[in-house]
Amino acid sequence: MTIRDDATESSAAAPERAPVEGPWVLPDVSGLVVGVLGGTGPQGKGLAYRLARAGQKVIIGSRAAERAQAAADELGHGVEGADNAECARRSDLVIVAVPWDGHGRTLESLREELAGKLVVDCVNPLGFDKQGAYALKPEEGSAAQQAAALLPHSRVTAAFHHLSAVLLQDPETEEIDTDVMVLGEVRADVEIVQALAGRIPGMRGVFAGRLRNAHQVESLVANLISVNRRYKAHAGLRVTDV
């Protein structure tokens, strides 16, 4: 009589699962074209400069193509300038670095051009008064959630909020000593943005949750502004033990 080993048979019949890769196994993003909306402002211009200096193909966008091209010429490193719509169309990944007061209008006007694109929102909704910077809370919860609501056919993530525009634009600064908190709904998209952050020397992208957690990440910039004013610094963030 043959005794059947059900456990062995079941195990043999089950398909092998692919091993789960570690959190620091990130994709190669060196071939992606990166667009920066708001690329003539301090933050956008600094990000464009750092990414292009690291070898990334970068297009900066502005409402006026001539203004974008002038900024691109200033940055060098192969950076191109275009109006916002062309920048969005020609890019694989688009960083949104426009001022908060123009955030909604800009994205709404580019909904078609940004469809199917990976969008990285780095806008910080802030107000300022005599006591300094303070966080604003958009109706949707955060700038990133507003972007997701306005761009239903795009893949929206959030990152690059806590970077010093001064350091980003300083050609004498070789490395930016900071971590970048990356938020999003799809792991593959988050890992692309993490890998992009890692292209900049000294920088590391760290997963920090889903978009519903973007408000506190955006709000923390108000605290960093206070730190920088008190200590005459360009403070960033490091996440320990990861």
C-alpha positions in Angstrom: 0.0 0.0 0.0 1.3 3.5 -0.9 0.9 6.1 1.7 0.4 9.6 0.2 2.2 12.5 1.8 -0.3 15.3 1.3 2.0 17.9 2.7 4.8 16.9 0.3 2.5 16.7 -2.7 0.9 20.1 -1.9 4.3 21.7 -1.5 5.6 20.2 -4.8 2.5 21.4 -6.7 2.7 25.0 -5.4 4.5 27.4 -7.6 7.8 28.9 -6.3 7.5 32.4 -5.1 10.1 34.9 -6.3 12.3 36.1 -3.4 11.3 39.5 -2.0 14.0 42.0 -2.7 15.3 44.1 0.2 14.2 47.7 0.6 17.5 49.1 -0.7 17.4 47.2 -4.0 16.3 50.1 -6.2 15.8 50.4 -10.0 18.2 52.0 -12.5 16.7 55.4 -13.2 19.7 56.9 -15.1 17.8 56.8 -18.4 14.7 58.7 -17.3 14.0 62.2 -18.5 13.1 64.4 -15.5 10.9 67.4 -15.9 10.8 70.1 -13.3 7.7 72.3 -13.2 8.7 75.6 -11.5 12.2 75.0 -12.6 13.0 78.7 -12.6 12.3 79.1 -8.9 14.9 78.4 -6.2 13.9 74.8 -5.2 13.1 73.7 -8.8 16.2 75.2 -10.2 18.3 73.7 -7.5 16.9 70.2 -8.0 17.3 70.5 -11.8 21.0 71.5 -11.3 21.8 68.7 -8.9 20.1 66.0 -11.0 21.7 67.2 -14.2 25.1 67.4 -12.5 24.6 63.8 -11.5 24.0 62.8 -15.2 20.2 62.9 -15.4 18.5 64.3 -18.5 16.6 67.3 -17.2 14.0 69.7 -18.7 12.9 72.7 -16.7 9.4 74.1 -17.3 8.0 77.6 -16.8 4.9 79.4 -18.0 7.2 81.2 -20.5 9.5 79.0 -22.6 12.0 81.9 -23.0 12.4 82.2 -19.2 12.8 78.5 -18.8 15.5 78.4 -21.5 17.4 81.3 -19.9 17.5 79.4 -16.6 18.5 76.2 -18.4 21.4 78.1 -20.1 22.5 79.4 -16.7 22.5 75.9 -15.2 24.4 74.1 -18.0 25.0 70.4 -17.7 22.7 69.7 -20.7 19.6 71.1 -19.0 16.9 72.2 -21.5 14.1 74.7 -21.0 10.5 74.6 -22.3 7.0 75.8 -21.4 5.2 73.8 -18.8 3.1 71.8 -21.2 6.1 70.7 -23.4 8.2 70.0 -20.3 5.4 67.6 -19.1 5.0 65.9 -22.5 8.7 65.2 -23.0 9.4 63.9 -19.5 9.1 60.4 -18.0 9.0 61.8 -14.5 7.8 65.3 -13.5 8.8 67.1 -10.3 6.3 69.7 -9.2 8.1 72.6 -7.5 5.7 75.5 -8.2 4.7 78.0 -5.6 1.8 76.8 -3.4 -0.5 79.6 -4.5 -0.2 78.4 -8.1 -0.1 74.7 -7.4 -3.8 73.8 -8.1 -4.1 75.9 -11.2 -0.9 74.7 -12.7 -1.7 71.0 -12.3 -5.3 71.4 -13.5 -4.1 73.0 -16.7 -1.6 70.2 -17.3 -3.9 67.2 -16.6 -3.7 65.9 -20.1 0.0 66.3 -20.5 0.7 64.6 -17.1 -1.6 61.6 -17.8 0.3 58.4 -17.4 3.3 60.2 -15.9 5.0 59.6 -12.6 4.5 63.0 -10.7 6.6 63.9 -7.7 5.1 66.7 -5.7 7.5 68.7 -3.4 5.3 71.7 -2.7 5.0 72.9 0.9 1.8 74.7 1.8 3.1 77.4 4.1 1.9 80.8 5.5 4.1 83.5 7.0 3.5 86.1 9.6 5.4 88.0 12.2 6.0 84.8 14.2 7.5 83.1 11.2 6.4 80.2 8.9 3.5 78.0 9.7 1.8 75.1 8.0 -1.4 75.4 6.0 -3.7 72.4 5.5 -5.3 72.1 2.1 -8.9 70.9 1.8 -7.6 67.6 0.4 -5.2 67.2 3.3 -1.9 68.0 1.7 -0.4 69.4 -1.5 0.3 65.8 -2.6 -3.3 64.7 -2.1 -4.5 67.8 -4.0 -2.2 66.7 -6.8 -3.6 63.2 -6.7 -7.1 64.6 -6.8 -6.4 66.9 -9.8 -4.4 64.3 -11.7 -6.5 61.1 -11.6 -4.6 59.5 -14.5 -1.1 60.2 -13.1 0.9 58.3 -10.6 1.5 60.8 -7.8 4.2 60.6 -5.2 5.6 63.2 -2.8 9.3 63.9 -2.0 12.1 66.5 -1.9 10.4 68.7 0.6 13.2 69.4 3.1 16.0 70.4 0.9 17.9 73.7 1.1 17.6 75.6 -2.1 20.8 77.4 -1.2 22.8 74.2 -0.9 21.2 72.7 -4.0 22.3 75.7 -6.1 25.8 76.0 -4.6 28.4 74.6 -7.1 31.0 74.4 -4.3 28.8 72.0 -2.3 29.8 68.5 -3.5 27.3 66.5 -1.4 23.9 67.2 0.1 23.9 65.5 3.5 20.3 64.6 3.9 17.6 61.9 3.6 14.5 62.4 1.4 11.2 61.2 2.7 9.3 59.6 -0.2 5.5 58.9 0.0 3.2 57.1 -2.4 0.7 54.5 -3.0 2.6 52.1 -5.3 5.9 50.6 -4.1 7.4 50.5 -7.6 6.8 54.3 -8.0 8.2 55.1 -4.6 11.3 53.1 -5.4 11.9 55.0 -8.6 11.8 58.3 -6.7 14.0 56.8 -4.0 16.5 55.8 -6.7 16.3 59.3 -8.2 17.1 60.9 -4.9 20.1 58.6 -4.5 21.6 59.9 -7.8 22.5 63.1 -5.9 25.7 62.5 -3.9 25.1 62.4 -0.1 21.3 62.0 -0.5 19.2 58.9 0.2 15.5 58.3 -0.5 13.5 56.7 2.4 10.0 55.4 2.2 7.8 57.4 4.6 4.3 56.1 4.1 1.3 56.7 1.9 0.1 60.0 0.6 -2.3 60.4 3.5 0.8 61.0 5.6 2.1 63.8 3.3 0.7 66.7 5.4 3.1 66.2 8.3 6.0 65.8 6.0 5.1 69.1 4.2 4.5 70.8 7.5 7.9 70.0 8.9 9.4 72.5 6.6 8.0 75.3 8.8 10.1 73.8 11.7 13.2 73.6 9.6 12.8 77.3 8.6 12.8 78.1 12.3 15.9 76.0 12.9 17.7 77.6 10.0 16.9 81.1 11.1 18.0 80.5 14.7 21.3 78.7 13.8 22.1 80.4 10.5 22.1 76.9 8.9 20.7 75.0 6.0 19.4 72.1 8.0 18.2 68.8 6.5 17.0 65.5 8.0 18.6 62.1 8.6 16.5 59.0 9.5 18.5 56.8 11.9 18.7 53.0 12.2 17.6 52.2 8.6 
